[in-house]
Amino acid sequence: MDTMWSFELRNGFGLDVELSNSRPCFIVKGFDDDGEPIVSPAVFQGLALSIPFCLILIGDCYEY
């Protein structure tokens, strides 16, 4: 898979750098006929940068 970049809001103001290889996440694989998303559990492996009120994830997601 290609490298994923994600930006999330968080309720925190500390600075932190985390290398993870098993952070749980969910991915949207597409949409069904009714327009509902098809969601699948996955594992994130990469770098998590926590800055004040933001979380930036850089890495790969792998399905179970």
PDB file of N, H, CA, C and O in Angstrom:
ATOM      1  N   MET A   1       0.836  -1.184   0.000  1.00  0.00           N
ATOM      2  CA  MET A   1       0.000   0.000   0.000  1.00  0.00           C
ATOM      3  C   MET A   1       0.883   1.250   0.000  1.00  0.00           C
ATOM      4  O   MET A   1       2.061   1.197   0.354  1.00  0.00           O
ATOM      5  N   ASP A   2       0.300   2.349  -0.395  1.00  0.00           N
ATOM      6  H   ASP A   2      -0.657   2.392  -0.683  1.00  0.00           H
ATOM      7  CA  ASP A   2       1.007   3.620  -0.377  1.00  0.00           C
ATOM      8  C   ASP A   2       1.000   4.210   1.020  1.00  0.00           C
ATOM      9  O   ASP A   2       0.187   3.833   1.864  1.00  0.00           O
ATOM     10  N   THR A   3       1.909   5.132   1.254  1.00  0.00           N
ATOM     11  H   THR A   3       2.570   5.438   0.568  1.00  0.00           H
ATOM     12  CA  THR A   3       1.983   5.793   2.555  1.00  0.00           C
ATOM     13  C   THR A   3       0.754   6.664   2.768  1.00  0.00           C
ATOM     14  O   THR A   3       0.357   7.421   1.881  1.00  0.00           O
ATOM     15  N   MET A   4       0.153   6.553   3.950  1.00  0.00           N
ATOM     16  H   MET A   4       0.475   5.938   4.670  1.00  0.00           H
ATOM     17  CA  MET A   4      -1.049   7.291   4.305  1.00  0.00           C
ATOM     18  C   MET A   4      -0.678   8.489   5.169  1.00  0.00           C
ATOM     19  O   MET A   4       0.171   8.381   6.054  1.00  0.00           O
ATOM     20  N   TRP A   5      -1.300   9.605   4.919  1.00  0.00           N
ATOM     21  H   TRP A   5      -1.989   9.692   4.200  1.00  0.00           H
ATOM     22  CA  TRP A   5      -1.184  10.797   5.760  1.00  0.00           C
ATOM     23  C   TRP A   5      -2.566  11.082   6.314  1.00  0.00           C
ATOM     24  O   TRP A   5      -3.542  11.120   5.564  1.00  0.00           O
ATOM     25  N   SER A   6      -2.658  11.282   7.617  1.00  0.00           N
ATOM     26  H   SER A   6      -1.866  11.252   8.226  1.00  0.00           H
ATOM     27  CA  SER A   6      -3.937  11.561   8.259  1.00  0.00           C
ATOM     28  C   SER A   6      -3.762  12.710   9.242  1.00  0.00           C
ATOM     29  O   SER A   6      -2.736  12.818   9.913  1.00  0.00           O
ATOM     30  N   PHE A   7      -4.770  13.561   9.319  1.00  0.00           N
ATOM     31  H   PHE A   7      -5.604  13.473   8.774  1.00  0.00           H
ATOM     32  CA  PHE A   7      -4.774  14.703  10.219  1.00  0.00           C
ATOM     33  C   PHE A   7      -6.038  14.625  11.065  1.00  0.00           C
ATOM     34  O   PHE A   7      -7.142  14.574  10.524  1.00  0.00           O
ATOM     35  N   GLU A   8      -5.888  14.616  12.381  1.00  0.00           N
ATOM     36  H   GLU A   8      -4.991  14.658  12.821  1.00  0.00           H
ATOM     37  CA  GLU A   8      -7.031  14.505  13.290  1.00  0.00           C
ATOM     38  C   GLU A   8      -6.951  15.585  14.354  1.00  0.00           C
ATOM     39  O   GLU A   8      -5.863  16.033  14.716  1.00  0.00           O
ATOM     40  N   LEU A   9      -8.092  15.994  14.848  1.00  0.00           N
ATOM     41  H   LEU A   9      -8.976  15.630  14.554  1.00  0.00           H
ATOM     42  CA  LEU A   9      -8.144  16.899  15.993  1.00  0.00           C
ATOM     43  C   LEU A   9      -8.131  16.071  17.267  1.00  0.00           C
ATOM     44  O   LEU A   9      -8.655  14.958  17.293  1.00  0.00           O
ATOM     45  N   ARG A  10      -7.536  16.608  18.320  1.00  0.00           N
ATOM     46  H   ARG A  10      -7.111  17.513  18.300  1.00  0.00           H
ATOM     47  CA  ARG A  10      -7.491  15.898  19.595  1.00  0.00           C
ATOM     48  C   ARG A  10      -7.633  16.901  20.735  1.00  0.00           C
ATOM     49  O   ARG A  10      -7.418  18.099  20.554  1.00  0.00           O
ATOM     50  N   ASN A  11      -7.993  16.402  21.895  1.00  0.00           N
ATOM     51  H   ASN A  11      -8.168  15.428  22.042  1.00  0.00           H
ATOM     52  CA  ASN A  11      -8.147  17.239  23.085  1.00  0.00           C
ATOM     53  C   ASN A  11      -6.893  17.149  23.941  1.00  0.00           C
ATOM     54  O   ASN A  11      -6.903  16.512  24.995  1.00  0.00           O
ATOM     55  N   GLY A  12      -5.834  17.768  23.503  1.00  0.00           N
ATOM     56  H   GLY A  12      -5.826  18.285  22.647  1.00  0.00           H
ATOM     57  CA  GLY A  12      -4.583  17.753  24.236  1.00  0.00           C
ATOM     58  C   GLY A  12      -3.664  18.830  23.695  1.00  0.00           C
ATOM     59  O   GLY A  12      -3.821  19.282  22.561  1.00  0.00           O
ATOM     60  N   PHE A  13      -2.705  19.239  24.510  1.00  0.00           N
ATOM     61  H   PHE A  13      -2.577  18.872  25.431  1.00  0.00           H
ATOM     62  CA  PHE A  13      -1.817  20.303  24.058  1.00  0.00           C
ATOM     63  C   PHE A  13      -0.345  19.965  24.270  1.00  0.00           C
ATOM     64  O   PHE A  13       0.503  20.857  24.213  1.00  0.00           O
ATOM     65  N   GLY A  14      -0.028  18.704  24.513  1.00  0.00           N
ATOM     66  H   GLY A  14      -0.716  17.980  24.559  1.00  0.00           H
ATOM     67  CA  GLY A  14       1.361  18.299  24.673  1.00  0.00           C
ATOM     68  C   GLY A  14       2.007  17.970  23.339  1.00  0.00           C
ATOM     69  O   GLY A  14       1.340  17.887  22.308  1.00  0.00           O
ATOM     70  N   LEU A  15       3.318  17.785  23.381  1.00  0.00           N
ATOM     71  H   LEU A  15       3.860  17.853  24.218  1.00  0.00           H
ATOM     72  CA  LEU A  15       4.076  17.381  22.199  1.00  0.00           C
ATOM     73  C   LEU A  15       4.542  15.944  22.393  1.00  0.00           C
ATOM     74  O   LEU A  15       5.035  15.588  23.463  1.00  0.00           O
ATOM     75  N   ASP A  16       4.386  15.120  21.361  1.00  0.00           N
ATOM     76  H   ASP A  16       3.986  15.409  20.492  1.00  0.00           H
ATOM     77  CA  ASP A  16       4.747  13.717  21.487  1.00  0.00           C
ATOM     78  C   ASP A  16       5.051  13.156  20.110  1.00  0.00           C
ATOM     79  O   ASP A  16       4.414  13.530  19.125  1.00  0.00           O
ATOM     80  N   VAL A  17       6.021  12.260  20.043  1.00  0.00           N
ATOM     81  H   VAL A  17       6.538  11.956  20.843  1.00  0.00           H
ATOM     82  CA  VAL A  17       6.340  11.514  18.830  1.00  0.00           C
ATOM     83  C   VAL A  17       6.254  10.036  19.181  1.00  0.00           C
ATOM     84  O   VAL A  17       6.866   9.588  20.151  1.00  0.00           O
ATOM     85  N   GLU A  18       5.502   9.283  18.403  1.00  0.00           N
ATOM     86  H   GLU A  18       5.005   9.647  17.615  1.00  0.00           H
ATOM     87  CA  GLU A  18       5.287   7.864  18.694  1.00  0.00           C
ATOM     88  C   GLU A  18       5.509   7.044  17.427  1.00  0.00           C
ATOM     89  O   GLU A  18       4.972   7.372  16.368  1.00  0.00           O
ATOM     90  N   LEU A  19       6.288   5.992  17.534  1.00  0.00           N
ATOM     91  H   LEU A  19       6.724   5.726  18.394  1.00  0.00           H
ATOM     92  CA  LEU A  19       6.434   5.016  16.457  1.00  0.00           C
ATOM     93  C   LEU A  19       5.582   3.812  16.828  1.00  0.00           C
ATOM     94  O   LEU A  19       5.795   3.196  17.872  1.00  0.00           O
ATOM     95  N   SER A  20       4.629   3.476  15.987  1.00  0.00           N
ATOM     96  H   SER A  20       4.456   3.976  15.138  1.00  0.00           H
ATOM     97  CA  SER A  20       3.738   2.369  16.332  1.00  0.00           C
ATOM     98  C   SER A  20       3.737   1.333  15.213  1.00  0.00           C
ATOM     99  O   SER A  20       3.977   1.643  14.046  1.00  0.00           O
ATOM    100  N   ASN A  21       3.462   0.108  15.607  1.00  0.00           N
ATOM    101  H   ASN A  21       3.268  -0.143  16.555  1.00  0.00           H
ATOM    102  CA  ASN A  21       3.329  -0.954  14.610  1.00  0.00           C
ATOM    103  C   ASN A  21       2.037  -1.738  14.784  1.00  0.00           C
ATOM    104  O   ASN A  21       1.817  -2.729  14.089  1.00  0.00           O
ATOM    105  N   SER A  22       1.183  -1.306  15.702  1.00  0.00           N
ATOM    106  H   SER A  22       1.361  -0.501  16.267  1.00  0.00           H
ATOM    107  CA  SER A  22      -0.064  -2.038  15.918  1.00  0.00           C
ATOM    108  C   SER A  22      -1.195  -1.122  16.383  1.00  0.00           C
ATOM    109  O   SER A  22      -2.034  -1.554  17.174  1.00  0.00           O
ATOM    110  N   ARG A  23      -1.243   0.108  15.924  1.00  0.00           N
ATOM    111  H   ARG A  23      -0.562   0.459  15.282  1.00  0.00           H
ATOM    112  CA  ARG A  23      -2.301   1.033  16.323  1.00  0.00           C
ATOM    113  C   ARG A  23      -3.580   0.686  15.551  1.00  0.00           C
ATOM    114  O   ARG A  23      -3.574   0.702  14.320  1.00  0.00           O
ATOM    115  N   PRO A  24      -4.674   0.373  16.254  1.00  0.00           N
ATOM    116  CA  PRO A  24      -5.908   0.003  15.545  1.00  0.00           C
ATOM    117  C   PRO A  24      -6.514   1.210  14.836  1.00  0.00           C
ATOM    118  O   PRO A  24      -6.461   2.336  15.331  1.00  0.00           O
ATOM    119  N   CYS A  25      -7.091   0.945  13.662  1.00  0.00           N
ATOM    120  H   CYS A  25      -7.134   0.030  13.260  1.00  0.00           H
ATOM    121  CA  CYS A  25      -7.771   1.997  12.911  1.00  0.00           C
ATOM    122  C   CYS A  25      -8.845   1.352  12.043  1.00  0.00           C
ATOM    123  O   CYS A  25      -8.934   0.126  11.973  1.00  0.00           O
ATOM    124  N   PHE A  26      -9.638   2.149  11.401  1.00  0.00           N
ATOM    125  H   PHE A  26      -9.566   3.145  11.458  1.00  0.00           H
ATOM    126  CA  PHE A  26     -10.676   1.675  10.492  1.00  0.00           C
ATOM    127  C   PHE A  26     -10.461   2.319   9.136  1.00  0.00           C
ATOM    128  O   PHE A  26     -10.093   3.490   9.048  1.00  0.00           O
ATOM    129  N   ILE A  27     -10.694   1.547   8.072  1.00  0.00           N
ATOM    130  H   ILE A  27     -10.993   0.596   8.144  1.00  0.00           H
ATOM    131  CA  ILE A  27     -10.560   2.080   6.725  1.00  0.00           C
ATOM    132  C   ILE A  27     -11.882   1.927   5.990  1.00  0.00           C
ATOM    133  O   ILE A  27     -12.629   0.979   6.232  1.00  0.00           O
ATOM    134  N   VAL A  28     -12.164   2.850   5.102  1.00  0.00           N
ATOM    135  H   VAL A  28     -11.557   3.620   4.905  1.00  0.00           H
ATOM    136  CA  VAL A  28     -13.353   2.792   4.264  1.00  0.00           C
ATOM    137  C   VAL A  28     -12.930   2.202   2.926  1.00  0.00           C
ATOM    138  O   VAL A  28     -12.135   2.792   2.195  1.00  0.00           O
ATOM    139  N   LYS A  29     -13.475   1.023   2.617  1.00  0.00           N
ATOM    140  H   LYS A  29     -14.121   0.544   3.211  1.00  0.00           H
ATOM    141  CA  LYS A  29     -13.077   0.302   1.407  1.00  0.00           C
ATOM    142  C   LYS A  29     -13.894   0.702   0.194  1.00  0.00           C
ATOM    143  O   LYS A  29     -13.520   0.388  -0.936  1.00  0.00           O
ATOM    144  N   GLY A  30     -14.990   1.382   0.408  1.00  0.00           N
ATOM    145  H   GLY A  30     -15.294   1.638   1.326  1.00  0.00           H
ATOM    146  CA  GLY A  30     -15.862   1.776  -0.692  1.00  0.00           C
ATOM    147  C   GLY A  30     -17.267   1.985  -0.158  1.00  0.00           C
ATOM    148  O   GLY A  30     -17.468   2.163   1.044  1.00  0.00           O
ATOM    149  N   PHE A  31     -18.232   1.961  -1.056  1.00  0.00           N
ATOM    150  H   PHE A  31     -18.069   1.816  -2.032  1.00  0.00           H
ATOM    151  CA  PHE A  31     -19.626   2.180  -0.678  1.00  0.00           C
ATOM    152  C   PHE A  31     -20.489   1.094  -1.297  1.00  0.00           C
ATOM    153  O   PHE A  31     -20.238   0.637  -2.413  1.00  0.00           O
ATOM    154  N   ASP A  32     -21.524   0.686  -0.540  1.00  0.00           N
ATOM    155  H   ASP A  32     -21.728   1.057   0.365  1.00  0.00           H
ATOM    156  CA  ASP A  32     -22.425  -0.329  -1.068  1.00  0.00           C
ATOM    157  C   ASP A  32     -23.483   0.328  -1.961  1.00  0.00           C
ATOM    158  O   ASP A  32     -23.407   1.525  -2.237  1.00  0.00           O
ATOM    159  N   ASP A  33     -24.456  -0.446  -2.405  1.00  0.00           N
ATOM    160  H   ASP A  33     -24.518  -1.419  -2.180  1.00  0.00           H
ATOM    161  CA  ASP A  33     -25.470   0.058  -3.330  1.00  0.00           C
ATOM    162  C   ASP A  33     -26.346   1.141  -2.724  1.00  0.00           C
ATOM    163  O   ASP A  33     -26.892   1.974  -3.449  1.00  0.00           O
ATOM    164  N   ASP A  34     -26.490   1.141  -1.381  1.00  0.00           N
ATOM    165  H   ASP A  34     -26.047   0.465  -0.792  1.00  0.00           H
ATOM    166  CA  ASP A  34     -27.316   2.140  -0.710  1.00  0.00           C
ATOM    167  C   ASP A  34     -26.535   3.399  -0.368  1.00  0.00           C
ATOM    168  O   ASP A  34     -27.101   4.332   0.202  1.00  0.00           O
ATOM    169  N   GLY A  35     -25.262   3.450  -0.699  1.00  0.00           N
ATOM    170  H   GLY A  35     -24.802   2.692  -1.162  1.00  0.00           H
ATOM    171  CA  GLY A  35     -24.435   4.608  -0.385  1.00  0.00           C
ATOM    172  C   GLY A  35     -23.801   4.563   0.987  1.00  0.00           C
ATOM    173  O   GLY A  35     -23.161   5.527   1.408  1.00  0.00           O
ATOM    174  N   GLU A  36     -23.970   3.454   1.690  1.00  0.00           N
ATOM    175  H   GLU A  36     -24.490   2.671   1.348  1.00  0.00           H
ATOM    176  CA  GLU A  36     -23.368   3.301   3.011  1.00  0.00           C
ATOM    177  C   GLU A  36     -21.902   2.895   2.865  1.00  0.00           C
ATOM    178  O   GLU A  36     -21.568   2.103   1.984  1.00  0.00           O
ATOM    179  N   PRO A  37     -21.023   3.427   3.717  1.00  0.00           N
ATOM    180  CA  PRO A  37     -19.607   3.051   3.602  1.00  0.00           C
ATOM    181  C   PRO A  37     -19.361   1.615   4.052  1.00  0.00           C
ATOM    182  O   PRO A  37     -20.009   1.129   4.979  1.00  0.00           O
ATOM    183  N   ILE A  38     -18.424   0.943   3.395  1.00  0.00           N
ATOM    184  H   ILE A  38     -17.898   1.338   2.643  1.00  0.00           H
ATOM    185  CA  ILE A  38     -17.984  -0.395   3.788  1.00  0.00           C
ATOM    186  C   ILE A  38     -16.719  -0.189   4.627  1.00  0.00           C
ATOM    187  O   ILE A  38     -15.663   0.159   4.099  1.00  0.00           O
ATOM    188  N   VAL A  39     -16.840  -0.410   5.948  1.00  0.00           N
ATOM    189  H   VAL A  39     -17.698  -0.692   6.377  1.00  0.00           H
ATOM    190  CA  VAL A  39     -15.760  -0.132   6.891  1.00  0.00           C
ATOM    191  C   VAL A  39     -15.114  -1.441   7.319  1.00  0.00           C
ATOM    192  O   VAL A  39     -15.801  -2.427   7.583  1.00  0.00           O
ATOM    193  N   SER A  40     -13.795  -1.441   7.386  1.00  0.00           N
ATOM    194  H   SER A  40     -13.236  -0.640   7.172  1.00  0.00           H
ATOM    195  CA  SER A  40     -13.052  -2.643   7.749  1.00  0.00           C
ATOM    196  C   SER A  40     -12.004  -2.293   8.804  1.00  0.00           C
ATOM    197  O   SER A  40     -11.391  -1.229   8.720  1.00  0.00           O
ATOM    198  N   PRO A  41     -11.782  -3.165   9.802  1.00  0.00           N
ATOM    199  CA  PRO A  41     -10.718  -2.901  10.774  1.00  0.00           C
ATOM    200  C   PRO A  41      -9.346  -3.089  10.136  1.00  0.00           C
ATOM    201  O   PRO A  41      -9.173  -3.914   9.240  1.00  0.00           O
ATOM    202  N   ALA A  42      -8.381  -2.316  10.607  1.00  0.00           N
ATOM    203  H   ALA A  42      -8.522  -1.645  11.335  1.00  0.00           H
ATOM    204  CA  ALA A  42      -7.025  -2.385  10.077  1.00  0.00           C
ATOM    205  C   ALA A  42      -6.033  -2.047  11.179  1.00  0.00           C
ATOM    206  O   ALA A  42      -6.419  -1.675  12.287  1.00  0.00           O
ATOM    207  N   VAL A  43      -4.755  -2.179  10.861  1.00  0.00           N
ATOM    208  H   VAL A  43      -4.441  -2.481   9.961  1.00  0.00           H
ATOM    209  CA  VAL A  43      -3.674  -1.857  11.789  1.00  0.00           C
ATOM    210  C   VAL A  43      -2.802  -0.792  11.139  1.00  0.00           C
ATOM    211  O   VAL A  43      -2.406  -0.924   9.980  1.00  0.00           O
ATOM    212  N   PHE A  44      -2.504   0.269  11.894  1.00  0.00           N
ATOM    213  H   PHE A  44      -2.825   0.377  12.834  1.00  0.00           H
ATOM    214  CA  PHE A  44      -1.639   1.332  11.403  1.00  0.00           C
ATOM    215  C   PHE A  44      -0.213   1.077  11.864  1.00  0.00           C
ATOM    216  O   PHE A  44       0.020   0.720  13.019  1.00  0.00           O
ATOM    217  N   GLN A  45       0.739   1.261  10.958  1.00  0.00           N
ATOM    218  H   GLN A  45       0.550   1.551  10.020  1.00  0.00           H
ATOM    219  CA  GLN A  45       2.153   1.123  11.276  1.00  0.00           C
ATOM    220  C   GLN A  45       2.862   2.353  10.739  1.00  0.00           C
ATOM    221  O   GLN A  45       2.882   2.596   9.533  1.00  0.00           O
ATOM    222  N   GLY A  46       3.449   3.133  11.653  1.00  0.00           N
ATOM    223  H   GLY A  46       3.433   2.935  12.633  1.00  0.00           H
ATOM    224  CA  GLY A  46       4.147   4.324  11.201  1.00  0.00           C
ATOM    225  C   GLY A  46       4.412   5.305  12.327  1.00  0.00           C
ATOM    226  O   GLY A  46       4.622   4.911  13.475  1.00  0.00           O
ATOM    227  N   LEU A  47       4.401   6.581  11.991  1.00  0.00           N
ATOM    228  H   LEU A  47       4.231   6.901  11.059  1.00  0.00           H
ATOM    229  CA  LEU A  47       4.765   7.664  12.882  1.00  0.00           C
ATOM    230  C   LEU A  47       3.534   8.465  13.264  1.00  0.00           C
ATOM    231  O   LEU A  47       2.740   8.838  12.401  1.00  0.00           O
ATOM    232  N   ALA A  48       3.372   8.733  14.558  1.00  0.00           N
ATOM    233  H   ALA A  48       4.017   8.431  15.260  1.00  0.00           H
ATOM    234  CA  ALA A  48       2.282   9.572  15.060  1.00  0.00           C
ATOM    235  C   ALA A  48       2.905  10.801  15.713  1.00  0.00           C
ATOM    236  O   ALA A  48       3.656  10.679  16.681  1.00  0.00           O
ATOM    237  N   LEU A  49       2.598  11.970  15.192  1.00  0.00           N
ATOM    238  H   LEU A  49       1.988  12.069  14.405  1.00  0.00           H
ATOM    239  CA  LEU A  49       3.092  13.242  15.729  1.00  0.00           C
ATOM    240  C   LEU A  49       1.946  13.955  16.428  1.00  0.00           C
ATOM    241  O   LEU A  49       0.974  14.355  15.787  1.00  0.00           O
ATOM    242  N   SER A  50       2.057  14.112  17.731  1.00  0.00           N
ATOM    243  H   SER A  50       2.846  13.786  18.251  1.00  0.00           H
ATOM    244  CA  SER A  50       1.044  14.839  18.498  1.00  0.00           C
ATOM    245  C   SER A  50       1.557  16.242  18.757  1.00  0.00           C
ATOM    246  O   SER A  50       2.576  16.441  19.419  1.00  0.00           O
ATOM    247  N   ILE A  51       0.835  17.206  18.223  1.00  0.00           N
ATOM    248  H   ILE A  51       0.007  17.045  17.684  1.00  0.00           H
ATOM    249  CA  ILE A  51       1.137  18.612  18.470  1.00  0.00           C
ATOM    250  C   ILE A  51      -0.101  19.205  19.133  1.00  0.00           C
ATOM    251  O   ILE A  51      -1.144  18.550  19.147  1.00  0.00           O
ATOM    252  N   PRO A  52      -0.033  20.403  19.676  1.00  0.00           N
ATOM    253  CA  PRO A  52      -1.207  20.938  20.366  1.00  0.00           C
ATOM    254  C   PRO A  52      -2.484  20.875  19.521  1.00  0.00           C
ATOM    255  O   PRO A  52      -2.583  21.488  18.458  1.00  0.00           O
ATOM    256  N   PHE A  53      -3.441  20.124  20.022  1.00  0.00           N
ATOM    257  H   PHE A  53      -3.362  19.626  20.886  1.00  0.00           H
ATOM    258  CA  PHE A  53      -4.782  19.959  19.469  1.00  0.00           C
ATOM    259  C   PHE A  53      -4.828  19.255  18.114  1.00  0.00           C
ATOM    260  O   PHE A  53      -5.879  19.251  17.472  1.00  0.00           O
ATOM    261  N   CYS A  54      -3.725  18.662  17.659  1.00  0.00           N
ATOM    262  H   CYS A  54      -2.872  18.666  18.180  1.00  0.00           H
ATOM    263  CA  CYS A  54      -3.688  17.957  16.377  1.00  0.00           C
ATOM    264  C   CYS A  54      -2.877  16.667  16.502  1.00  0.00           C
ATOM    265  O   CYS A  54      -1.933  16.581  17.288  1.00  0.00           O
ATOM    266  N   LEU A  55      -3.267  15.670  15.709  1.00  0.00           N
ATOM    267  H   LEU A  55      -4.034  15.740  15.071  1.00  0.00           H
ATOM    268  CA  LEU A  55      -2.526  14.415  15.613  1.00  0.00           C
ATOM    269  C   LEU A  55      -2.286  14.153  14.133  1.00  0.00           C
ATOM    270  O   LEU A  55      -3.230  14.098  13.345  1.00  0.00           O
ATOM    271  N   ILE A  56      -1.026  13.992  13.760  1.00  0.00           N
ATOM    272  H   ILE A  56      -0.259  14.036  14.400  1.00  0.00           H
ATOM    273  CA  ILE A  56      -0.657  13.716  12.381  1.00  0.00           C
ATOM    274  C   ILE A  56      -0.098  12.304  12.320  1.00  0.00           C
ATOM    275  O   ILE A  56       0.860  11.978  13.021  1.00  0.00           O
ATOM    276  N   LEU A  57      -0.702  11.462  11.477  1.00  0.00           N
ATOM    277  H   LEU A  57      -1.480  11.727  10.907  1.00  0.00           H
ATOM    278  CA  LEU A  57      -0.260  10.079  11.308  1.00  0.00           C
ATOM    279  C   LEU A  57       0.352   9.925   9.916  1.00  0.00           C
ATOM    280  O   LEU A  57      -0.238  10.333   8.916  1.00  0.00           O
ATOM    281  N   ILE A  58       1.542   9.334   9.871  1.00  0.00           N
ATOM    282  H   ILE A  58       2.022   9.003  10.683  1.00  0.00           H
ATOM    283  CA  ILE A  58       2.231   9.094   8.601  1.00  0.00           C
ATOM    284  C   ILE A  58       2.673   7.634   8.601  1.00  0.00           C
ATOM    285  O   ILE A  58       3.475   7.236   9.446  1.00  0.00           O
ATOM    286  N   GLY A  59       2.164   6.826   7.666  1.00  0.00           N
ATOM    287  H   GLY A  59       1.512   7.149   6.979  1.00  0.00           H
ATOM    288  CA  GLY A  59       2.543   5.426   7.641  1.00  0.00           C
ATOM    289  C   GLY A  59       1.643   4.604   6.745  1.00  0.00           C
ATOM    290  O   GLY A  59       1.094   5.111   5.767  1.00  0.00           O
ATOM    291  N   ASP A  60       1.494   3.335   7.081  1.00  0.00           N
ATOM    292  H   ASP A  60       1.940   2.923   7.875  1.00  0.00           H
ATOM    293  CA  ASP A  60       0.718   2.383   6.266  1.00  0.00           C
ATOM    294  C   ASP A  60      -0.361   1.728   7.118  1.00  0.00           C
ATOM    295  O   ASP A  60      -0.199   1.558   8.326  1.00  0.00           O
ATOM    296  N   CYS A  61      -1.468   1.361   6.468  1.00  0.00           N
ATOM    297  H   CYS A  61      -1.600   1.499   5.486  1.00  0.00           H
ATOM    298  CA  CYS A  61      -2.545   0.600   7.109  1.00  0.00           C
ATOM    299  C   CYS A  61      -2.610  -0.779   6.463  1.00  0.00           C
ATOM    300  O   CYS A  61      -2.549  -0.921   5.242  1.00  0.00           O
ATOM    301  N   TYR A  62      -2.736  -1.786   7.320  1.00  0.00           N
ATOM    302  H   TYR A  62      -2.786  -1.669   8.312  1.00  0.00           H
ATOM    303  CA  TYR A  62      -2.826  -3.157   6.858  1.00  0.00           C
ATOM    304  C   TYR A  62      -4.110  -3.788   7.382  1.00  0.00           C
ATOM    305  O   TYR A  62      -4.445  -3.652   8.559  1.00  0.00           O
ATOM    306  N   GLU A  63      -4.833  -4.489   6.486  1.00  0.00           N
ATOM    307  H   GLU A  63      -4.560  -4.599   5.530  1.00  0.00           H
ATOM    308  CA  GLU A  63      -6.059  -5.164   6.904  1.00  0.00           C
ATOM    309  C   GLU A  63      -5.732  -6.443   7.638  1.00  0.00           C
ATOM    310  O   GLU A  63      -4.659  -7.021   7.469  1.00  0.00           O
ATOM    311  N   TYR A  64      -6.674  -6.879   8.458  1.00  0.00           N
ATOM    312  H   TYR A  64      -7.546  -6.410   8.596  1.00  0.00           H
ATOM    313  CA  TYR A  64      -6.524  -8.161   9.161  1.00  0.00           C
ATOM    314  C   TYR A  64      -6.657  -9.293   8.183  1.00  0.00           C
ATOM    315  O   TYR A  64      -6.563 -10.458   8.571  1.00  0.00           O
TER     316      TYR A  64
END
